């Protein structure tokens, strides 16, 4: 496969070294090596089945990788990542299929994250004034404060996505993995989340964004990795990569 590989000297917050993942004989991620720059917005794009979400699942401990290793923020080499450990590495994430505590209120969904305890402990903890104020700030930012006493299960699809993003904002994280955060949202919600992602960068945070809307990739991302069939097809700045004929043919189908 011909690839377009652009290399530059960066300060990586995540280094992926020859990572491989197989599912029933299908290689979803194939000997992949990439470096994600600290404090930047990095896009991961590619057609359905290219390995984008699998890669995020590997880097956030949702599934184990078969071979390879990962360095996080210059830490020792990791051969295994567990989901409950990612907060230790300063990471958090959203999912394609929104995951909330359905039978808890909107407010309690945020307070559980803020208390940094397990769900059972958080429910019975007497929340400090700080926690309540922080939850209010995050929910107001997402336009959900008026829904604070509503059960999460009763929210609309768009409100559920906003609540999931509110939860990751409430964490004390350095790296944010956002898996298709704009999917199915109205334009005003897309604009809100775009501004939040830009603010995270201004705060020195790192954002890894999976997105199919190329206009959003061009607007938001500093750097882009293009995946195809578990392989790295191309990498570079959005304008350069998205304008390359090989990427257009392979990804955009033109």
Residue pairs with C-beta under 8 A, 6 or more apart in sequence:
1 228
1 231
1 233
2 246
3 231
3 232
3 233
3 234
4 233
4 234
4 235
4 236
4 241
4 244
4 246
4 247
5 232
5 234
5 235
6 234
6 235
6 236
6 237
6 240
6 241
10 35
10 37
10 38
11 37
11 38
11 39
12 35
12 36
12 37
12 38
12 71
13 36
13 37
13 38
13 39
13 72
13 73
13 174
13 175
13 206
14 35
14 36
14 59
14 70
14 71
14 72
14 73
14 175
14 206
14 208
15 34
15 35
15 36
15 70
15 71
16 32
16 33
16 34
16 35
16 36
16 55
16 59
16 68
16 70
17 33
17 68
17 69
17 70
17 71
17 77
18 31
18 32
18 33
18 67
18 68
18 69
19 29
19 31
19 32
19 33
19 55
19 58
19 65
19 67
19 68
19 69
19 70
20 27
20 29
20 30
20 31
20 32
20 65
20 66
20 67
20 68
21 27
21 28
21 29
21 54
21 58
21 63
21 65
21 66
21 230
22 28
22 66
27 230
28 51
28 54
28 230
29 51
29 54
29 55
29 58
29 65
29 230
30 51
30 229
30 230
30 231
31 68
31 231
32 51
32 55
32 68
32 230
32 231
32 232
33 232
34 225
34 232
34 235
36 42
36 206
36 208
37 206
37 222
37 223
38 73
38 206
39 201
39 204
39 205
39 206
40 201
40 206
40 207
40 222
40 223
41 197
41 201
41 206
41 207
41 209
41 220
41 221
41 222
41 223
42 206
42 207
42 208
42 209
42 221
42 222
42 223
42 224
42 225
43 209
43 210
43 211
43 217
43 220
43 221
43 223
43 224
43 225
43 238
44 52
44 55
44 56
44 208
44 209
44 210
44 224
44 225
44 227
45 52
45 210
45 211
45 212
45 214
45 217
45 224
45 225
45 226
45 227
45 251
46 52
46 226
46 227
46 228
46 233
46 251
47 228
47 250
47 251
47 253
49 229
50 227
50 228
50 229
50 230
51 227
51 229
51 230
51 231
52 210
52 227
53 96
53 179
53 210
54 63
54 230
55 227
56 62
56 93
56 177
56 179
56 208
56 210
57 63
58 64
58 65
58 70
58 81
59 70
59 81
59 91
59 177
59 208
60 81
60 83
60 86
60 91
60 93
60 177
61 81
61 82
61 83
61 84
61 85
61 86
62 83
64 80
64 81
65 81
69 77
69 78
69 79
70 77
70 78
70 81
71 77
71 78
72 78
72 89
72 91
73 89
73 90
73 174
75 89
86 92
86 93
87 116
87 171
87 173
89 175
90 172
90 173
90 174
90 175
91 173
91 174
91 175
91 176
91 177
92 168
92 171
92 173
92 175
92 176
92 177
93 168
93 176
93 177
93 178
93 179
94 161
94 164
94 165
94 168
94 177
94 178
94 179
94 181
95 164
95 179
96 179
96 180
96 183
98 157
98 160
98 161
98 163
98 164
99 164
100 109
100 152
100 153
100 160
100 163
100 164
100 167
101 108
101 109
101 112
101 119
101 152
102 151
102 152
102 153
103 151
103 152
103 153
104 112
104 123
104 151
104 152
105 148
105 149
105 150
105 151
105 152
106 139
106 144
106 147
106 148
106 149
106 150
106 151
106 152
106 155
106 163
107 135
107 139
107 148
107 149
108 122
108 123
109 152
109 163
109 166
109 167
110 134
110 135
110 138
110 139
110 166
110 167
110 170
111 122
111 127
111 131
111 132
111 135
112 119
112 122
112 123
113 167
113 170
113 171
114 127
114 131
114 134
114 135
114 170
115 121
115 122
115 125
115 127
115 131
117 125
134 170
135 170
136 145
136 148
138 166
138 169
138 170
139 145
139 147
139 148
139 166
141 166
141 169
141 196
142 162
142 163
142 165
142 166
142 169
142 192
143 162
143 192
144 159
144 162
144 163
144 166
147 155
147 159
152 160
152 163
155 163
157 184
158 184
158 185
158 186
158 189
161 181
161 183
161 184
161 185
161 189
162 189
162 192
162 193
165 178
165 181
165 193
165 196
168 176
168 178
169 196
173 205
174 205
174 206
175 205
175 206
175 207
175 208
176 200
176 205
176 206
176 207
176 208
177 208
178 197
178 207
178 208
178 209
178 210
179 210
180 210
180 211
180 212
181 193
181 209
181 211
182 189
182 190
182 193
182 194
182 211
182 213
182 216
183 212
185 193
190 216
194 216
194 219
194 220
197 207
197 209
197 220
198 220
200 207
201 207
201 222
209 217
209 220
209 221
211 217
214 242
214 252
217 224
217 238
217 242
218 238
218 239
218 242
221 238
222 237
223 235
223 236
223 237
223 238
224 234
224 235
224 236
224 237
224 238
224 241
224 242
225 232
225 234
225 235
226 232
226 233
226 234
226 235
226 241
226 247
226 250
226 251
227 233
228 250
228 251
233 246
233 247
233 250
233 251
234 241
234 244
234 246
234 247
235 241
241 247
242 248
248 254
